[in-house]
Amino acid sequence: MQKRKLGDTGLEVSAIGLGCMGLSYGYGPATDKEQAVALIHAAVDLGVTFFDTAEAYGPRANEELLGEALAPFRRRVVIATKFGFRNGRPADGLDSRPERIREVAYASLKRLKTDYIDLFYQHRVDPEVPIEDVAGTVRELIDEGKVRHFGLSEAGAATIRRAHAVQPVAALQSEYSLWWREPEAEILPALEELGVGFVPFSPLGRGFLTGKIDEATEFDDSDFRNNLPRFSEENRKANRVVVDLLEQIASRNDATPAQIALAWLLAQKPWIVPIPGTTKVHRLQENLAAATIDLTLDELREIAAAASKITVQGARYPERLQKTIDR
């Protein structure tokens, strides 16, 4: 597995990481524990060194799963986790008070069975707490050896700059893919200027860009995609044009649409590290193989030209969640 550095901080990780949320949260019933541990071990065997979790995934169950699964390999891997929700539950609202950040850090260390957190993200920007206070608290945790690097998630460019002035930001985690390209306008230029890495979550469009989801797909009642406007039956049908584009490029490269979607992301910047999630080892292998695909300049231009003519239908979040995204 190729390696990449997240910005100027020296944090080196596998070119593709593993987003672990879906193993216990968000996409229906939690994965069987033995199956989940086997998947994580397979990822390590395949060269993945970057694993993403959060207090809010479960809540807490995801961190406990990773702590157990990665304990034998702790010094070989980079674990990212997050703070920022009251009681560790997104439905309870935001909470990035300094005392809460410390509380989460110590609890996460215990659940992860480790004495340090490699990358500690603020999960969502809390408008009630100055970002300087958040960055300063994480800086103290870094000074104490409890945390190694500071990250932000879904933060706007101005917030990133303010935080970075207090404690260098190693990485921003936000959604980015061929069907959500908003970060290209302001976020990517700011990250490049500051030397901050970028970790796209949902790089496969929450599964849609794999080509395995269409307007007839039925999700489990507990799958949060049921509540996303972009995943309405009508919008899934309309957005199929994005998958058609990926399939055209994939057919020439002996690849899958998912692999082309990931290869496209990797081609955008050398400091971009996507973290697709999966519950199946064969999908894990498929995703990781994307790191070996080098799209030509002509193919990248073709994708850019075709994508510019596509208007993706549906908001990515319902209105109440849109309000939690920093601008």
C-alpha positions in Angstrom: 0.0 0.0 0.0 1.3 3.4 -1.0 1.7 6.0 1.8 0.8 9.7 1.9 1.5 12.6 4.3 -1.4 14.6 5.6 -0.2 18.1 5.0 3.0 19.5 6.6 2.6 17.8 10.0 4.5 14.7 9.0 1.6 12.4 9.8 2.1 9.5 7.3 -0.8 7.1 6.6 -1.8 4.6 3.9 -3.1 6.3 0.7 -6.5 4.9 1.5 -7.8 4.5 5.0 -10.8 2.7 6.5 -13.8 4.5 7.7 -15.2 2.4 10.4 -18.5 4.1 11.3 -20.7 1.7 9.2 -19.5 -1.3 11.3 -21.6 -0.2 14.2 -23.6 2.9 13.2 -25.6 4.6 10.5 -26.2 2.0 7.9 -28.5 -0.4 9.5 -27.8 -3.1 12.2 -24.3 -3.3 13.6 -22.0 -5.8 12.0 -21.4 -9.0 13.8 -18.4 -8.4 16.1 -16.3 -11.3 14.8 -16.9 -10.2 11.2 -16.0 -6.7 12.0 -12.8 -7.7 13.8 -11.9 -9.9 10.8 -12.4 -7.0 8.4 -10.2 -4.7 10.4 -7.5 -7.4 10.6 -7.8 -7.9 6.9 -7.3 -4.2 6.4 -4.1 -4.3 8.4 -2.8 -7.3 6.4 -3.5 -5.4 3.2 -1.5 -2.4 4.3 -4.1 0.0 5.7 -2.5 2.1 8.5 -5.3 4.7 8.9 -8.5 3.9 10.8 -11.3 6.4 11.5 -13.8 6.2 14.4 -15.6 8.6 16.8 -17.2 8.7 20.2 -20.5 9.3 18.4 -20.5 6.1 16.4 -22.6 3.8 18.5 -22.2 5.8 20.6 -18.8 4.5 22.0 -19.3 1.0 20.5 -17.1 1.8 17.5 -14.2 3.0 19.5 -14.4 -0.1 21.7 -14.4 -2.3 18.6 -11.3 -0.7 17.2 -9.6 -0.7 20.5 -9.9 -4.5 20.7 -9.2 -5.2 17.0 -6.2 -3.0 16.7 -4.6 -3.7 20.1 -2.1 -6.2 18.6 -1.0 -3.7 15.9 -1.2 -0.4 17.8 2.2 0.9 17.0 1.8 0.2 13.3 -1.5 2.1 12.8 -2.9 5.6 13.0 -6.2 5.9 14.8 -8.4 9.0 14.4 -11.3 9.7 16.6 -13.6 12.7 17.3 -15.2 14.8 20.0 -17.9 17.4 19.7 -21.4 16.0 20.5 -23.1 16.3 23.9 -23.2 12.9 25.6 -21.6 11.5 22.5 -24.9 11.6 20.7 -25.4 13.8 17.6 -29.1 14.1 18.4 -28.3 15.8 21.7 -26.5 18.7 20.1 -23.0 20.1 20.0 -20.6 20.4 22.9 -17.0 21.4 22.5 -16.4 23.0 25.9 -12.8 22.5 27.0 -13.9 20.3 29.9 -15.9 18.2 27.6 -13.0 17.8 25.1 -10.8 16.5 28.0 -13.6 14.2 29.2 -13.9 12.6 25.7 -10.2 12.3 25.3 -9.6 10.3 28.4 -12.7 8.2 27.8 -11.6 7.5 24.2 -8.1 6.5 25.3 -9.7 3.9 27.6 -12.0 2.6 24.9 -9.3 2.5 22.3 -7.0 0.6 24.7 -4.2 3.1 24.0 -2.2 5.8 25.7 -2.4 8.3 22.8 -4.8 9.4 20.1 -3.0 9.9 16.8 -5.5 12.4 15.3 -8.2 14.0 17.4 -10.9 15.8 15.4 -13.6 18.2 16.4 -16.5 16.4 14.9 -18.5 19.5 14.1 -17.8 23.2 14.8 -19.6 24.4 17.9 -20.7 28.0 17.5 -21.0 28.4 21.3 -17.3 27.8 21.9 -14.6 29.9 20.2 -12.5 27.7 17.9 -9.4 29.2 19.6 -10.5 27.6 22.9 -11.0 24.3 21.1 -7.6 24.4 19.5 -6.0 25.5 22.7 -7.4 22.6 24.6 -6.2 20.1 22.0 -2.8 21.8 22.1 -2.7 21.1 25.8 -3.5 17.5 25.3 -0.8 17.3 22.7 1.7 18.8 25.2 0.6 16.2 27.7 1.2 13.4 25.2 -2.4 12.3 25.1 -3.0 13.4 21.5 -0.5 13.7 18.6 -2.3 15.7 16.0 -5.4 18.0 15.8 -8.1 17.8 13.2 -11.4 19.5 12.2 -14.4 18.1 10.5 -16.8 20.0 8.2 -15.2 23.3 9.2 -15.2 26.3 6.9 -12.1 28.0 5.6 -12.2 30.9 8.1 -12.5 28.5 11.0 -9.7 26.4 9.8 -7.4 29.5 9.6 -8.3 30.6 13.2 -7.8 27.2 14.6 -4.5 26.7 12.7 -3.1 29.9 14.2 -3.4 28.4 17.7 -2.5 24.8 17.0 -1.5 23.5 13.5 -4.3 21.5 12.0 -3.1 18.2 10.6 -6.2 17.3 8.6 -9.7 18.4 7.7 -12.3 15.7 7.3 -15.3 16.6 5.2 -17.4 15.0 2.5 -15.8 15.1 -1.0 -16.5 13.0 -4.0 -17.6 13.3 -7.6 -21.2 14.0 -6.4 -20.2 16.6 -3.8 -17.5 18.9 -5.0 -18.1 22.0 -2.9 -14.7 21.8 -1.1 -13.0 22.7 -4.4 -14.2 26.3 -4.2 -12.7 27.5 -0.9 -11.6 24.5 1.2 -8.9 22.9 -1.0 -7.1 26.2 -1.7 -7.1 27.1 2.0 -5.7 23.6 2.9 -3.0 23.8 0.3 -2.0 27.3 1.5 -1.8 26.2 5.2 -0.3 22.8 4.6 -3.3 20.9 6.0 -4.2 17.4 4.8 -7.7 16.4 3.6 -9.6 13.2 4.5 -12.7 12.9 2.4 -15.4 10.9 4.1 -18.2 9.2 2.0 -15.8 9.2 -1.0 -18.2 6.7 -2.6 -21.2 8.9 -2.1 -22.5 6.7 0.9 -22.4 3.7 -1.5 -24.2 5.3 -4.4 -21.0 5.7 -6.6 -20.4 2.0 -6.4 -23.3 1.5 -8.9 -24.9 -1.0 -6.6 -27.7 1.4 -5.5 -30.6 2.5 -7.7 -34.1 3.8 -7.3 -35.4 0.4 -6.4 -33.0 -0.2 -3.5 -34.6 -0.6 -0.1 -32.6 0.4 3.0 -33.0 -1.0 6.5 -35.4 1.0 8.6 -32.4 2.1 10.8 -30.3 3.2 7.8 -29.9 7.0 8.0 -29.9 7.3 4.1 -33.7 7.0 4.4 -33.6 10.6 5.7 -31.2 12.1 3.2 -32.9 14.1 0.4 -30.2 12.9 -2.1 -31.3 9.4 -1.5 -35.0 9.8 -2.3 -36.2 7.4 -5.0 -36.6 10.3 -7.5 -33.1 11.7 -6.8 -31.4 8.3 -7.0 -32.9 7.8 -10.4 -31.8 11.3 -11.5 -28.3 10.9 -10.1 -27.6 7.7 -11.9 -25.9 9.8 -14.6 -22.9 10.2 -12.2 -22.5 6.4 -12.0 -22.9 6.2 -15.8 -19.9 8.5 -16.1 -17.8 6.3 -13.7 -18.8 3.2 -15.5 -17.6 4.6 -18.9 -14.1 5.3 -17.5 -14.1 2.0 -15.5 -14.7 -0.1 -18.6 -11.5 1.2 -20.2 -9.4 0.5 -17.1 -10.6 -3.0 -16.2 -11.9 -1.4 -13.0 -15.2 -0.8 -11.1 -17.0 2.5 -10.7 -16.0 2.6 -7.0 -12.3 2.3 -8.0 -12.5 5.1 -10.5 -14.3 7.3 -7.9 -11.5 6.7 -5.5 -8.7 7.0 -8.1 -10.2 10.4 -9.1 -10.0 11.6 -5.6 -6.4 10.4 -5.1 -5.5 12.3 -8.3 -6.8 15.6 -7.1 -4.0 16.3 -4.5 -1.1 14.2 -3.1 -2.3 15.1 0.4 -5.8 13.7 0.0 -6.5 10.4 1.8 -10.1 9.0 1.3 -11.6 6.7 4.0 -14.2 4.5 2.3 -16.1 2.2 4.6 -17.3 -1.3 4.1 -18.4 -4.4 6.0 -17.1 -6.9 3.4 -13.5 -8.0 2.8 -14.0 -8.3 -1.0 -15.2 -4.7 -1.1 -12.2 -3.7 1.1 -9.9 -5.3 -1.4 -11.7 -3.6 -4.3 -11.4 -0.2 -2.7 -7.7 -0.5 -1.8 -6.9 -1.6 -5.4 -7.9 1.9 -6.5 -4.6 3.2 -5.2 -2.9 1.3 -8.1 -5.0 3.1 -10.8 -3.4 6.0 -12.5 -5.9 8.0 -14.4 -4.4 9.8 -17.4 -4.6 13.5 -17.8 -7.0 13.0 -20.7 -9.3 10.8 -18.5 -9.2 13.4 -15.7 -10.1 16.1 -18.2 -12.9 13.9 -19.6 -14.3 13.3 -16.1 -14.1 17.0 -15.2 -15.8 18.1 -18.5 -18.6 15.5 -18.1 -19.1 16.1 -14.4 -19.4 19.9 -15.0 -22.5 19.3 -17.0 -24.2 17.2 -14.3 -26.3 18.8 -11.6 -26.6 16.3 -8.7 -30.1 16.3 -7.4 -31.0 16.6 -3.7 -29.4 18.1 -0.6 -26.8 15.9 1.1 -28.5 16.4 4.5 -31.9 17.4 5.8 -32.3 21.0 6.8 -31.7 20.4 10.5 -28.3 18.8 9.9 -27.4 21.3 7.3 -27.4 23.9 10.1 -24.6 22.1 11.8 -22.2 22.6 8.9 -19.7 25.4 9.4 -19.3 28.0 6.6 
